[in-house]
Amino acid sequence: HSWHDLDVILNSYGDS
């Protein structure tokens, strides 16, 4: 599991 995956998730929340 990569930390970048979390970055993508956080990015999704920020896009809301």
C-alpha positions as a printed Julia matrix, in Angstrom:
16×3 Matrix{Float64}:
   0.0    0.0    0.0
   1.35   3.4   -0.97
   0.91   6.68   0.87
   0.06   8.26  -2.46
  -3.2    6.31  -2.33
  -4.17   8.33   0.74
  -3.25  11.52  -1.11
  -5.7   10.57  -3.85
  -8.45   9.95  -1.27
  -7.78  13.27   0.47
  -7.76  14.96  -2.92
 -11.21  13.5   -3.59
 -12.54  14.96  -0.34
 -10.98  18.34  -1.08
 -12.61  18.35  -4.51
 -16.08  18.14  -2.94
